[in-house]
């Protein structure tokens, strides 16, 4: 009979029972020292206070991840949207600019003459400055009235009334002489300059069309108008030349229509039907073509330097309030 072996039997270490394997969150807790390393078998590891879930921890540890933007109403600007201390002032919302205060002299003029200085502006007669001083010597000081009239005459609304060709008015509201063609011309140019500064659109075609209408409304021959308004400004002269070329092309079309009508031997109604035109349009076009044919062709007068400088200046006086050198700068 043999003795039983005193050594312990060998066992397979692979069959040794193991405890539950801690999850990744528990391992992170243990590494950070936020919890006890020993846990009861089968117990579920509870996240420590302030611990983040597994996916969020990985995202937070990613150095390439961009920081989250604060929600609306929160973050560095606060719930009221106030800029924190140290933030540049340019980033804060700028307050609205207060409206420009009207001149006391212009307000007084509006009270005295609402039909001239009110909601509707009209061209004023030459010499209205002297008329105001004569009528109201106690209301206005000479220099204050001169400045106020200059501002009024250079306002955009007043220039619009001049460019439209409205007649001049006296203090009683009576319509007098029409505005001189050169004053209308320079008002149109000034309005075009101001509008061009406020937009990137090409306004030149509109300017050419408006100058062409002013030439026709002036009652002058095209060559005489060109002499009257020509100046040292080459760009303005080029606009006038373009408007004159457009008018010449229109006149050539009217002359061609008149010749075709005369050669057709038909009446105006039949001629209009043949060309697909309205009878009234044909009548007006033929009448204008006949007048242009009968009008004598005026030879252009030479332009002297002194005359060019005189007509080149815009309506300098605040409608005859003061010389150009004494008037305040232009204002809208």
PyMOL commands that set and color helices and strands:
alter all, ss='L'
color gray80, all
select helices_A, chain A and resi 13-15+24-32+54-60+75-77+89-91+104-112+114-117+128-135+142-153+156-163+181-196+204-218+222-229+234-264+268-275+279-294+305-312+324-326
alter helices_A, ss='H'
color red, helices_A
select strands_A, chain A and resi 167-169+175-178
alter strands_A, ss='S'
color yellow, strands_A
deselect
rebuild
show_as cartoon
